[in-house]
Amino acid sequence: MTQGENTPGDTALTALALEQPLRLLVDDILEAAREYLDMDVAFVAEFAGGEQIFRHVAGDAAVFRLSSELRVPLGWMYCKDMTDGRLAEAIPDVAADPLASAMAVTMEAHVGSYVGVPVSLPDGRVWGSMACLSRRADHSVGKRDVRFMRMLARIYAEQLEREEREAVARRQKRAQIRAILREGRLITVLQPIVDLLSGAAVGFEALARFEGETPQPPDLWFAAAKEVGLGRELELAAVRSALGHLADLPDDAYLSLNISPETAVSAEFAALMERGTDRVVIEVTEHAAIGDYPQFNSSVARLRFRGMRYAVDDAGAGFATFSHILSTKPDIVKLDMSLIRDIHRDLARRALLHGLIYFIEQINATAVAEGIETQEEAEALKRLGVHCAQGYFFGRPGEQLRQPSPVRADDRGRGRVRVLPLAK
């Protein structure tokens, strides 16, 4: 297309290419081609292994004996001769073309007119073709139709190449996750959760770390695993690794595991809990979607009955709602660090936290504050009545517990000290 020319639908279809997956996109592209050229059928076909494979077909395909995934010899249709330059991209009257009229497909499928263009990937490779067929000759078919088809083929090729890149990336991610699982490169570090009054550790959160790979946050590894269908497998590996540390903890301390709702209700996770649940807490982030609360509650209830406890993590973060808290009735509510940062300096935040703590107490749960980094934050939380906390002030993941300063008598807030027991 020369600079300054506009083909109908160019802008809209280009935007569409960025928003829709390939199959939905190509349906719209082929319908646009068929309607604009006023032809009976439109298709895209791949050239592979000496065959022309019809990947998508729109319109009255049966008339031409075409269907999606139909495989024919590469020279059966006009497309290969078109891409090699032996046939024109637009044939208004197939019967009047010496080469096309002599081909078997012309008589077998009763083709009257044809417009086809190569589908070339950005690197120059010819992937296949995009074409339209009509049973009648159409002498209006010409260069403008070819330009329109080229534009559609370019959109399709760009999306095809994008999906090929994404498929390669998914295969690489899957191979990386498989290597992590196979080679045991997922390890566990522990971060203490302390009683704010005594400073003693009441529990430890198990956090996954990955060895031998380009450094990236663990949540990106779990997101990548979920993307390639290995999310549950990686989570269960993290759970197994964490449970291996349970015997090393003080007898009166619990182990807290981060887990997705899908894994929490799985038979595989329930089997791992057969070894004992009375010292285990599972944390489900407030951001994780729970599609079926009754099913989730029923599955988790069987483990809670045997002593396992359930925590909602990241409560109050950003625009997170309290749907998990209201629908699942947790034993523990972990207050996100965004609520805790500089709490001793922020009157409005203290007022908000005061209300949240009252709410948590009313549902008979325990509040655990996350992200405490200073003595001042810890003291402010104690005055507000928060019972337990974790953060760099007490110990980074993998470090020994740091003992905070002794608590003064007037720091006991409302006087209700509620440290988590090992089991209900």
N, C-alpha and C positions, 0 to 999 in steps of 0.2 A: 504494500500500500504506500503510495507516495505521500510526502508530508503535506498535511492540511486536509487530506481526504477523511471522511467519516463514513463508516459502514453502519447500518442500522443495528442498534443493540450493543455496540462496541463497549461503551462505558459500563452499562448494566451487567453485561456478561463477564467483563473483567472483574468487577466487584464480586460477582457471584463465585468466580473461581477461587477467591480468597476465603469464602465463607462456608462453602459446602464440601463435603467429602466427594471423592471422585465419582462414585456411582450416581449420586443425586445430580451432580454437576453435568455429567455426560448425558443423562436423560433430557435435561433442559437444553443442552447444546444441540442434540440431534433433532429435538422437536423444533428448535429455532431454525435449523438448517432446512428441514423438510418443509416447514411452513413458508419460509422466505423464498425458497426456490420452487415451491408448489410442486413437489415431487412425492412419489408414493412411499418411499422408504429411505431412511438414512442409517448409516452404520459407521462404526469404527472397527478396524480389524488390525490385528498384530501379525507381523511377518516373523515366523519362528520355525526353525527346523524344516525348512522347505514347504511349510504350510501357511495358509492365510486363515487365521483364527478370528471369527467374528465375535468380538468381546461384547459389543452392545449393538442392538438393532432396534430401531424405532419405526413405527408405521406398519403398513400391510406387508409384513415380512414373508408370510406364507405364499403370497403371489409369486415371489421370486425364489421360493424354496430356501429361504434364509432363516436362521435362528441364532440366538446367542450361544456361543461356544461351538458353533458349527465349524468344522475343519475341512478345508478343501485344498487341493494342490495349489501351490503358489501362483501358477499361471492361469488358473481357472477363471478368475475375475479379471477385470481390466486394470486393477490397482497396481500390480507389479509392473506391467508394461508402462503405466502412467508414471510411476516413480522413476523408471529407467529412461524415460523420455521417448519411448516408442509410440505412445498414445498421448493425445492432448488431454489437458486437465478438464476441459469442457467438450463434450461430444453432443451437439444438439440433435443429431439424427444418427443413431448407431448403425442403421442399415446403410447409410451412405458412406460410412468409414470403411475402407478396404480391410484393415486389420481387425477392427472390432466386429464387423459383420461376419467375418469368417470364424470367430471363436464360438465354441460350443455353448457357452453360457448365454449368448445372444438368443439362440433359438430355444434353448431349454427354459430360460427364465423370461423370454419375451421382453427383453429390455429395449426401450425406445430411445431414451436419452440418459446421459450420465454426466455427473460433475464429481471429480475426485481430486484430492490434494494429499501430498505426503504428510504424515505426522512425524516431525523431526524433533528430537530432544535437544535441549540447549547446547549439548556438547557436539551436535552435528549428526548423531546417529539417527538413521531412519528407523523408527520403531514400527511403523505400519502406515495405514491410510485412513482417511475419513472421506466418505463419499455419499452421494445421493443417486437414486435410480428412479426412473419413471417408465411406465409401460408405453407412453406415447412420445413421439418425437416432439421437441420443443425448440424452435429456432430462435427463441428469445434468450436461451442460455448463452452466456458469454463471459467476458472478462470480469464484469462486476460480480457475478456469482462466484467466480473463482476467488476473487479478493475476499469476499465474505467468508467463504469456506476456509481460506488460509487463516483468517483471523480466528475462527472457531477452533481450527486445528492447533493454532499456537496456544490458545487458552488451555485446551485439553493437554497439550504436551507439557506445558509448565506445571500443571497440577499433577500430571503423571510423574514427572521428574521429582516433584516435591514429595509425592508419596513413596517413590522409590528410595529417596534419601531417608525418609522417616522409617521405612522398613529396614534399611541397613542399620540405622541407629538403634532400632528396637532389637535387632539380632545381636548387635554389639553389647547392648545393655543386658540382654538375657544371658549372653556368654559371661559377662562380668559377674552377674549375680550367681550364676551356676558355679563359677570359680570360687567365689567367696564361700558358698555353702560346701563345696567339695573340699576345699583346702582349710576350712575351719578358721577363716580370717575375721569372723565376727567375734568380738570379745565383749565382756561386760565390765563396766566400772560402776562403783556405788557412790551415791551422794547421801550424806546423813540427813535425816529428818529429826528435829530435836524438840523436846519439851522446853518451851520458852522460860519456864520458871526454874527448872533444875539444870537445864543445859544438857541433860542426858539424851542420848540417841534413843528414840522410840521406834525408828524404822530406817530403812535405806531404800532409795529409789535406784532401780537398776537401769542403767543407760548403755545403749549399744554403741560400740566404736568399731571401726573397720581398719584392719591393718593391710599394708602392702599395696594400697591403691593411691591414686592422686587424691590428696586431701579434699574432702568436701563434707558438709554437714551430714550427720547420719539420716536426718529426715529426707534428704535428697536420695539416698540409697533406697530407703523404704518407698518413696514415691516412684522411683524408677522400677523397683521390683513389682509394685502394684500395676504399673503401666504395661509390663510385659507378662502379666499373669503369674508372677511369683511372689506376690505380696504376702499371702498367708504363709507360704513356705519359709520366707525370710523372717517373718514375725515369730513363727514357731521355733526357728533356730535361735532367735534372741531369747525367747522364753526358756528354752532348754539351757542355754548358756547362763542365764541369770539364776535359774534354780540350782545350778551347780555351786553357787555361792551361799546358799541358805544355811548350810551347816557351819559356815565360818562366822555367821552373825551371832551377836549375843542372844541368849535363849529367850529374852523378853523383847526382842526387836522383830519387826515384820519386814518383809520384802515386798516392794511395790513395783509392779510390772506395767509398762505402757503397752496398750494393745488396742487394735481396732475393733469396732462392734462386730464385724464379720468373723474375725478370728475368735472373739470371746464366745460366740455361740456355736463354734465348730466342734465336731466330735473329736478332732485331733487335740484341741486345747483341753477338752474335758478329760481325755485320756492322760495327758501330762499331769493333770491335777489329781490323778488317782493316788499319787504318792503322799498327798496331804495338802490341805488348803488352809489350816487354821493360822498360818503365819504369812499368808499371801494376800496382798491387795492388788486388784487390777485397776488401772487408771485408763479411762476413756476420755479423750479430749472433748470439750464442749463443741469444737468445730467439726467433729466427725458426725456424719449423718447416720441416724438410726431410722431405717425405713419402716420397721415394724416393731414398735415398742412392746406390744404384748409378747411377741416371740422372743425378743431380747430379754425381757424381764423373766420370762418363764425359764429360759436356758440358764441365765445367770443365777436365778433363784435356787436352782438345784445345787450349785456350788456354794452359794451364800449359806444355805441350810447346813452345809458341812463345815462352815467356819470361814470361808473366804469372804473378804470384804471388797466393796466396790467404791471407787472414787471417781468423781467428775473432775477432770483436769482443766486448767485454763479458764476457770469461771471468771466472767467479767471482762474478758479480753476483747478489745475492739467492739464490734457490733454483735458479738456472740449473744445468743439468747440464753434463757435459763430453762429451755425445754427439757434438756437431759435431767436436770435436777428435779423438776416438777413431775416428770414422767417415770423416773427410775428410782427415786427415793434413795440416794446414795448414803453410805456410811460416812464418807469423807468428801468435803468440797475443798478443792485446792484453788486458792485465790491467785489469779494471774499476777505476774510481776509488774504489769502495767498499772495495777492498783496500788502496788506497794512502794514503788520508787519514790523516794523523798517524802514518805507519808508523814514524817515528823514536821515537815515544813508546809504542808498543804492542808488547810482547814477543810476545804470542800471535799477533798479525797477522804479525809478522816471521817467526815459526816456520812459519806456514801458507804465507807467500809463499816461504820458503826451499824448502819441499817442492814447490811448484808450479813454481818455476824449474828445479829438478832434473828434474822430469817433462818440462817443455818442452824442455830440453836433450837428454833421452834420446830424444825423437821427432824430433830434428834440426830443431827450429824455433827461432825467435828470439822472445824476450819483449820486448814493448813496453808500458811502464807508461803509463797514462792519468791525467790529472787532477793532475799535480804542480803545486803552488802555492807551495812554499817551498824554500829552499836546503837546509833540514834534511831534507826528504823526498827530494830529489834525492841527497844524500850517503848517506842510509840505503839507497836503492835501489842505488847504485853498490857499496856494501859487500856487499850481498846478491848481486851478480853480474848485475843487470839491465843490459842493453846499451843499450837505446834507450828514449826517453820523450817524452811531449808533455804540455802543460798550460800554464796561464797563466804559470807561472814562466818559461817559454821564449818564450811569445808567444801572445796571444789570436788567435782567428780573424780574419784580415785584417790583422794587425799584422806589423811587421818582427820577425825573430828577435832575441831578447835573448840576449846571450852570458852564460852563467853564470860563476861564479867558477872559477879554475883548479883542476884536480883534484890533490890531494896524492898522493904516491906510495903512501901506506898506504891509500888509498881504492880500490885496484884489486881488492879482494876476492880471489877465487880466481884471478885473473890470466887468465881466459879472456874476452878481449874479442872479441865477434862482431858486427860491424856488417854490415847487410844489403848484399850485393852487388847490382848492378843486375839480374843474371839468373843463373840457375843454369847 
